[in-house]
Amino acid sequence: MKTTTAISAAALAAMLSAGLAHAGPVPPQPNKEKCYGISQAGRNDCAAGAGTSCAGTSHRDYQGNAWKYVSKGTCTKIRTPTGVGSLTPKAR
């Protein structure tokens, strides 16, 4: 029983530290542009506003101030249930 608990605790610690490692901004990507309002909750690359620390911290799907890197020239062609992607932060 103690071995199982220790293994579970170690696995949890590894998952938490891996999650914290992604809290900073994603490094700049060649041939990519920042596209706001297209990411799913918790899957942004950065810039998710007050109360967030950066990558992976957006609170809702298609959050307007959270961005993801996409191939240059594709952002405004990406359609979501709330509209299209934006090269600048959106109100939603």
Secondary structure as a PSIPRED ss2 file (coil, helix, strand):
# PSIPRED VFORMAT (PSIPRED V4.0)

   1 M C   1.000  0.000  0.000
   2 K H   0.000  1.000  0.000
   3 T H   0.000  1.000  0.000
   4 T H   0.000  1.000  0.000
   5 T H   0.000  1.000  0.000
   6 A H   0.000  1.000  0.000
   7 I H   0.000  1.000  0.000
   8 S H   0.000  1.000  0.000
   9 A H   0.000  1.000  0.000
  10 A H   0.000  1.000  0.000
  11 A H   0.000  1.000  0.000
  12 L H   0.000  1.000  0.000
  13 A H   0.000  1.000  0.000
  14 A H   0.000  1.000  0.000
  15 M H   0.000  1.000  0.000
  16 L H   0.000  1.000  0.000
  17 S H   0.000  1.000  0.000
  18 A H   0.000  1.000  0.000
  19 G H   0.000  1.000  0.000
  20 L H   0.000  1.000  0.000
  21 A H   0.000  1.000  0.000
  22 H C   1.000  0.000  0.000
  23 A C   1.000  0.000  0.000
  24 G C   1.000  0.000  0.000
  25 P C   1.000  0.000  0.000
  26 V C   1.000  0.000  0.000
  27 P C   1.000  0.000  0.000
  28 P C   1.000  0.000  0.000
  29 Q C   1.000  0.000  0.000
  30 P C   1.000  0.000  0.000
  31 N C   1.000  0.000  0.000
  32 K E   0.000  0.000  1.000
  33 E E   0.000  0.000  1.000
  34 K E   0.000  0.000  1.000
  35 C E   0.000  0.000  1.000
  36 Y E   0.000  0.000  1.000
  37 G C   1.000  0.000  0.000
  38 I C   1.000  0.000  0.000
  39 S C   1.000  0.000  0.000
  40 Q C   1.000  0.000  0.000
  41 A C   1.000  0.000  0.000
  42 G C   1.000  0.000  0.000
  43 R C   1.000  0.000  0.000
  44 N C   1.000  0.000  0.000
  45 D C   1.000  0.000  0.000
  46 C E   0.000  0.000  1.000
  47 A C   1.000  0.000  0.000
  48 A C   1.000  0.000  0.000
  49 G C   1.000  0.000  0.000
  50 A C   1.000  0.000  0.000
  51 G C   1.000  0.000  0.000
  52 T C   1.000  0.000  0.000
  53 S C   1.000  0.000  0.000
  54 C C   1.000  0.000  0.000
  55 A C   1.000  0.000  0.000
  56 G C   1.000  0.000  0.000
  57 T C   1.000  0.000  0.000
  58 S C   1.000  0.000  0.000
  59 H C   1.000  0.000  0.000
  60 R C   1.000  0.000  0.000
  61 D C   1.000  0.000  0.000
  62 Y C   1.000  0.000  0.000
  63 Q C   1.000  0.000  0.000
  64 G C   1.000  0.000  0.000
  65 N C   1.000  0.000  0.000
  66 A C   1.000  0.000  0.000
  67 W E   0.000  0.000  1.000
  68 K E   0.000  0.000  1.000
  69 Y E   0.000  0.000  1.000
  70 V E   0.000  0.000  1.000
  71 S E   0.000  0.000  1.000
  72 K C   1.000  0.000  0.000
  73 G C   1.000  0.000  0.000
  74 T C   1.000  0.000  0.000
  75 C H   0.000  1.000  0.000
  76 T H   0.000  1.000  0.000
  77 K H   0.000  1.000  0.000
  78 I C   1.000  0.000  0.000
  79 R E   0.000  0.000  1.000
  80 T E   0.000  0.000  1.000
  81 P C   1.000  0.000  0.000
  82 T C   1.000  0.000  0.000
  83 G E   0.000  0.000  1.000
  84 V E   0.000  0.000  1.000
  85 G C   1.000  0.000  0.000
  86 S E   0.000  0.000  1.000
  87 L C   1.000  0.000  0.000
  88 T C   1.000  0.000  0.000
  89 P C   1.000  0.000  0.000
  90 K C   1.000  0.000  0.000
  91 A C   1.000  0.000  0.000
  92 R C   1.000  0.000  0.000
